[in-house]
C-alpha cells in the first residue's frame, strides 16, 4: 500500500484505523462521562440523587455534633452531611464529608475533605461568581460572611452559567452555629445501599439527647442486570460495551499486524537478535502507529467539539484518554505477542 508515493508496511493501515477509532471512542466516553456527572449534579442540586432528609428537634446544645461526628467517622468511611444556612440572597450550605461523595467541579483549589469540613477554623468553598470579592491576607484568601472571615480553600464552578457558580459551601461546625442544631439536614453516600446503615448509626449515637427523625425504609436487593440497565447506569453500561467491542477488534487487528511481521521476525532471528531487543523493536513500531492513530482521533474529536457545542473536551480528558488508549494497546500487544511467539 502506498500513500503519497510512500510505501506503508502491511497491517499498519488497519492498526492505525483501529487506534484512531478507539481513541475517538475513548475521548467521547471520557468527555460524555464528565459532562453527564456535571449535569447529574446540577439536576440533583449537588447531591447524588438518593440522599435522605432528616430532622433534629428537642435540643438546644449545638455542640452535640462534636460528640457524634468523630464517632461516626470512625465507623463509616463514606458519607456526606449537609445543612442549609438561612440566607435571603445566596444559597449557603454547610457540609461534612467523609470519603468519596459527590463533589462539584472545581475551578481552582480543592473541595472539602473530612479534615477541612470538620474543623474549628472557618473554611469555605466559593462559587466562581464571588471570586472577585475575596480578600488576600498573608498569602491566604478570605471571604466575609455574617461578620466572620472564612478561609477560602477552593473556587467551584462550570464554564456555562449554573447554580454551582452562585453557591457557597462552608464547614459543618460554622453552619450549625449559624442555623442552629434544631433544623433539617441531608444525608448522602456514594453507594445508595450505605445510607440506611449510616442513618442508623446517627440515630444511635445521638441516643436520648435529641430527637432524630429519619425515614430510611427497607433495603431491597436489586438484581445485577437490573442495576446495570437502570436509568442512571445504562449509559455507563453502553460505554463499557462499546469499548469492549473496540478492544476485541483491536486484538484481531494486532494478530493480523503481527502476522505481516513474519519477515521481520525471520530477519531478526537470522541476525541473532536477543529476545528482549526483538520485543522492544516490536513495541516501538506498534507504539508509533498507535500514537499516530491517537493523534488522528484527537483531531477528529476537536473537529466534533467545534461543530457540536454540547461536546466539550478538557485537557485532563485528553491525558486520561491517552493513558487508557496506550495502556490498552500495550496490554493487547503483550498478550498477542506472547501468543504469537508461543505458536511460532
C-alpha positions, -999 to +999 in steps of 0.1 A: +000+000+000+013+035-009+003+069+004+019+100-012+042+076-031+055+062+002+051+025+009+031+017+041+041-016+057+013-042+056-010-041+086-001-006+096-032+009+080-055-014+098-038-008+131-038+029+125-075+030+118-082+007+148-064+031+172-080+061+156-114+047+162-106+035+198-091+068+208-120+088+194-144+065+212-124+069+245-123+107+241-161+108+236-167+085+265-145+104+289-159+138+279-195+125+279-190+109+313-176+141+328-205+161+313-230+136+325-217+138+360-218+176+360-254+175+346-265+150+372-250+172+400-268+202+386-301+184+383-298+169+418-287+202+434-252+189+441-265+157+457-262+122+444-299+118+438-305+092+465-299+115+495-322+113+526-337+142+547-337+140+584-345+164+613-332+171+648-355+185+674-357+188+712-322+201+720-305+234+722-269+222+726-252+229+692-221+211+704-238+177+704-225+171+668-190+174+683-196+140+701-214+124+672-193+131+641-159+118+653-176+085+663-195+084+630-163+090+611-146+061+629-175+038+620-183+049+584-159+058+556-184+071+531-210+098+540-219+134+535-239+156+559-254+188+547-273+216+564-287+247+547-279+281+563-308+306+561-299+334+537-320+357+516-297+361+486-270+334+485-276+296+488-253+286+516-248+250+526-227+235+555-210+202+547-192+174+564-176+149+541-160+116+547-147+096+518-158+099+481-191+117+479-203+139+450-182+170+447-189+200+424-165+208+395-136+230+407-120+260+390-090+260+414-081+248+448-098+218+465-132+209+477-138+198+513-125+166+528-131+154+564-103+175+580-114+207+563-152+202+566-150+192+603-128+219+618-128+247+644-113+271+618-140+285+595-134+274+559-153+279+527-156+269+490-169+297+469-188+298+436-168+315+410-192+344+407-179+356+441-142+351+435-137+389+428-149+396+464-121+375+480-095+393+502-059+381+503-041+382+536-007+367+543-009+345+512-044+331+522-078+340+507-107+351+529-144+359+524-165+378+549-198+361+558-220+375+586-190+392+602-169+360+601-137+357+580-138+323+563-107+310+547-114+301+510-099+267+502-113+265+467-133+281+439-160+259+422-179+265+390-187+254+355-179+270+321-215+278+315-237+296+339-251+272+365-263+270+401-230+260+415-214+292+403-236+311+427-234+288+458-213+288+489-202+258+509-189+262+545-176+238+571-202+220+591-195+234+625-198+270+613-231+261+595-246+245+627-237+276+647-255+298+621-286+276+615-289+261+650-289+223+657-327+220+656-331+221+618-333+198+588-303+180+573-295+158+544-275+125+545-258+114+513-235+085+504-218+074+472-233+039+475-271+040+479-270+009+500-249+026+527-274+053+536-295+031+558-265+019+578-251+054+582-285+068+592-289+041+619-255+050+633-265+087+636-297+079+654-279+055+678-251+080+685-275+108+694-294+085+716-318+102+741-301+135+739-320+147+708-349+136+687-336+124+653-364+120+628-352+099+598-372+077+574-347+052+560-370+025+545-361-011+539-331-023+520-342-040+487-318-063+469-318-054+433-305-079+407-272-071+389-288-070+355-315-045+367-288-023+382-268-023+350-298-014+329-312+012+353-317+047+341-287+061+360-263+034+347-275+025+313-251+050+296-222+036+315-231+001+305-233+011+269-199+029+271-183-003+285-199-025+257-187-001+230-152+000+245-152-038+248-161-042+211-133-018+200-109-038+222-119-071+206-115-056+171-081-042+181-070-077+193-079-091+159-061-063+141-030-068+163-029-105+153-031-095+117-003-069+122+020-095+138+013-120+110+025-094+085+057-090+105+069-126+098+097-115+076+108-090+102+109-118+128+128-140+105+154-113+097+159-105+134+164-142+141+190-145+113+209-115+128+209-133+162+189-105+179+182-112+215+146-118+226+143-086+247+157-065+219+132-081+194+104-073+219+115-037+222+116-033+185+081-047+180+068-025+208+084+006+193+069+000+159+035-007+174+035+023+197+044+046+168+014+035+148-008+036+179+004+071+188-003+084+153-038+068+155-045+086+188-035+119+173-059+115+144-086+105+169-078+136+189-081+159+158-114+143+149-126+149+185-115+186+183-134+189+150-166+174+165-164+197+196-161+226+172-192+215+152-212+203+182-211+228+212-226+201+236-193+181+233-168+198+255-133+184+260-109+195+287-071+189+290-075+162+317-099+143+294-071+141+268-045+129+292-069+103+306-079+090+272-043+089+261-033+068+291-062+044+287-056+041+249-018+034+252-023+012+283-049-009+265-026-011+234+003-023+255-018-050+272-033-061+239+002-062+222+017-081+251-010-107+250-009-111+212+029-111+210+032-138+237+006-159+219+022-153+186+057-163+198+043-195+215+029-206+182+059-196+161 
